Amino acid sequence: MTTASPPLETSSTPWTKAHILDAASLTADEIMQVMAEAQTFAEILKRPVKKVPVLRGKVIINMFYENSTRTRTSFELAGKYLSADTINFGVSTSSVKKGETLIDTAETLLAMGADAVVIRHSSSGVCHQLANYFGGRVSVLNAGDGFHAHPSQALLDLFSMLQRIDTVKGKKITIVGDILHSRVARSNVHVLSKLGADVHVVGPATLIPVGFDQLGCTVHTQLAPALEGADVVMCLRLQLERQKSGLIPSLAEYSQLYGINRERLMQYTSPNVLLMHPGPMNRGVEITSDVADDPDFSLITHQVANGVSVRMALLHLVLGTHTQKGDELYETIA
Ligand code: CP
């Protein structure tokens, strides 16, 4: 498989954000700064020795109040490759279990010298709440909050697309599945629409929020028109508990109407379609294994790998040491 590289030019606008709270508040210019920075780190990660000393002395704490494989591990690796001290705060073995509040917990960790906290939480808006409370004392990075936002996921998704296509501008990108409960869908719509992509979402009417088109996408409830001519198809995980809550009649019916398989891709999409999934996948429900594992069009393992370089870029940017031409780090890969 050949891969194109995203542009490496850095913006002339200095990076100013101390936090990464959502995708909605990132400008197109900031998104492309993250892409350029991530490309720098992706090159570094190809080397036998992956570690760079740019965040030596910084302390990053992962606070994951919800389960995670990809996001937690890649943020941890990203911090380590940047030479920061990275700590995984174990919620299940902490004083959270004795009723300590999120703010008190974060204050406690800050008192020990944290420079950045990476938070996953089931409550939408928690990251904004913490950033408002702490101001400039610590950088807050959202690793997924409720149904609201998962900005680093959307950025790594974009980075993965840009390894195969020069631009997303004008490309038809279709997100399939449970839009209602998906922070990934929301964040992707924000990022992709800012860069001029033609974003479509499709799913059962019960799993699409009212007014979702206001975010800058076309909404469908039928799969065929949503897939027609698509350049990229992104499947979302169907949260299996949705069936119990009556939002879909059965997994078999969902799969029949919205499942992505080879036949559907061949019938409707662009011949060079790229297939994505943020994981974890329900194989045989929203996606079949034959397409999920097909290296010709599946980007799924690339998405996982790119999570590390994109999260290195985010940590590096918010901790105030972004890379520009002339910088020592930039020169190391020139
Ligand atoms: N895509 C994603 O957020 O995966 P994890 O839940 O494993 O972090």
Residues whose N, C-alpha, C, O or C-beta is under 5 A from the ligand:
A	BS01	CP	N67 S68 T69 R70 T71 R72 P278 G279 P280
